[in-house]
């Protein structure tokens, strides 16, 4: 049977503390390691398009929205501070990927939308992103992917 890095750690704990059931470390350790590996691969795709993870999230949020959104709606969705959101949106405006439009309802507010260039870019990036994710999951068949998704959803619903 093949072993991974987490198996080595569990074996070390078993040798040092045979009285302690460290099996939760197997799950948490593997989820953490999987996140590290996925982040490297995901960030690599975004880098190919000269985007950061946060910039991708902003563009993807705008792409999924059925209408223009306020910066407040964006930062609440992405769990960023208003200052961080403003800085990121400014950068995307300078790159011609999004634009701000004055709100017709509230002069103090604006709406953020994708430009045509931003729309074309995010569509390309999302396609590459989904292909990358599909490749990362290719060692699991469709049924295993569905099982994993269901288990992770169950855990998230209990912990979020």
C-alpha positions in Angstrom: 0.0 0.0 0.0 1.3 3.5 -0.9 1.8 6.0 1.8 1.8 9.8 1.9 3.4 12.4 4.1 0.5 12.3 6.5 0.9 8.5 7.0 4.5 9.2 8.1 3.4 11.8 10.6 0.6 9.5 11.9 3.1 6.6 12.3 5.5 8.9 14.2 2.7 9.9 16.6 1.6 6.3 17.0 5.2 5.4 18.0 5.5 8.2 20.4 1.9 8.3 21.8 0.3 4.9 21.2 -2.4 5.8 23.7 -3.6 8.8 21.6 -6.0 8.3 18.6 -4.5 10.8 16.1 -6.9 9.7 13.2 -8.4 13.2 13.0 -4.9 14.4 12.0 -5.2 12.2 9.0 -8.3 14.0 7.7 -7.3 17.5 8.7 -3.7 17.1 7.5 -4.7 15.8 4.1 -7.3 18.5 3.6 -4.7 21.1 4.5 -2.1 19.5 2.2 -4.7 19.3 -0.6 -5.4 23.0 -0.1 -1.7 23.9 -0.4 -1.3 21.8 -3.6 -4.6 23.2 -5.1 -3.6 26.8 -4.3 -0.3 26.4 -6.2 -2.1 25.0 -9.2 -5.0 27.5 -9.2 -2.7 30.5 -8.7 -0.6 29.2 -11.6 -3.5 29.5 -13.9 -4.4 33.0 -12.7 -0.7 34.1 -13.1 -0.9 33.0 -16.8 -3.5 35.7 -17.2 -1.7 38.3 -15.0 -4.3 38.1 -12.3 -4.1 37.5 -8.6 -6.5 35.3 -6.8 -8.4 38.3 -5.4 -8.6 39.9 -8.9 -10.0 36.7 -10.3 -12.6 36.6 -7.5 -13.7 40.2 -8.3 -13.9 39.6 -12.0 -15.7 36.2 -11.5 -18.2 37.8 -9.0 -19.0 40.5 -11.5 -19.4 37.9 -14.3 -21.8 35.9 -12.2 -23.8 38.9 -11.2 -26.9 39.7 -13.3 -26.4 43.4 -12.9 -23.8 45.9 -11.9 -22.8 45.7 -8.2 -21.6 48.2 -5.6 -18.1 48.0 -4.1 -19.8 47.2 -0.8 -21.6 44.2 -2.2 -18.3 43.0 -3.7 -16.3 43.3 -0.5 -19.0 41.7 1.6 -19.2 38.8 -0.9 -15.4 38.3 -1.0 -14.9 39.1 2.7 -12.4 41.9 2.1 -12.1 45.2 3.8 -13.6 48.2 1.9 -10.0 49.7 1.5 -8.6 46.5 0.0 -11.6 46.2 -2.3 -11.2 49.9 -3.4 -7.5 49.3 -4.2 -8.2 46.2 -6.2 -11.0 47.7 -8.1 -8.8 50.8 -8.9 -6.1 48.4 -10.3 -8.7 46.7 -12.5 -10.1 50.0 -13.7 -6.6 51.1 -14.7 -6.1 47.9 -16.6 -9.4 48.5 -18.4 -11.1 45.4 -17.1 -13.8 47.0 -15.0 -15.4 50.4 -14.9 -17.2 52.4 -12.2 -20.5 54.1 -13.0 -22.1 56.7 -10.8 -25.2 55.5 -9.0 -28.4 57.1 -10.2 -29.9 56.5 -6.7 -27.0 57.6 -4.4 -24.4 60.2 -5.4 -22.0 58.8 -2.8 -22.1 55.3 -4.3 -21.0 53.8 -7.6 -21.6 50.6 -9.5 -18.9 48.3 -10.8 -19.2 46.4 -14.0 -17.0 44.5 -16.4 -15.8 46.2 -19.5 -15.9 44.3 -22.8 -12.2 43.5 -22.3 -12.9 42.3 -18.7 -15.7 40.1 -19.9 -13.5 38.5 -22.6 -10.7 37.9 -20.1 -12.8 36.4 -17.3 -14.4 34.0 -19.7 -11.0 32.8 -20.9 -9.7 32.5 -17.3 -12.8 30.7 -16.1 -12.5 28.1 -18.9 -8.8 27.6 -18.1 -9.6 27.5 -14.3 -12.3 24.8 -14.8 -10.0 22.7 -17.0 -7.3 23.0 -14.4 -9.7 21.9 -11.6 -11.0 19.0 -13.8 -7.3 17.9 -14.2 -6.7 18.2 -10.5 -9.6 15.9 -9.8 -8.9 13.4 -12.6 -7.6 10.8 -10.2 -11.1 10.4 -8.9 -14.0 9.1 -10.9 -17.3 11.0 -11.2 -18.8 9.0 -8.3 -15.8 9.6 -6.0 -15.9 13.3 -6.9 -19.6 13.5 -6.0 -19.0 11.7 -2.7 -16.1 14.0 -1.8 -18.2 17.1 -2.7 -21.1 15.8 -0.5 -18.8 15.0 2.4 -17.1 18.4 2.2 -20.5 20.1 2.0 -21.7 18.3 5.0 -18.7 19.3 7.0 -18.9 22.9 5.8 -22.6 23.2 6.7 -21.8 22.0 10.2 -18.8 24.4 10.6 -19.5 27.6 8.7 
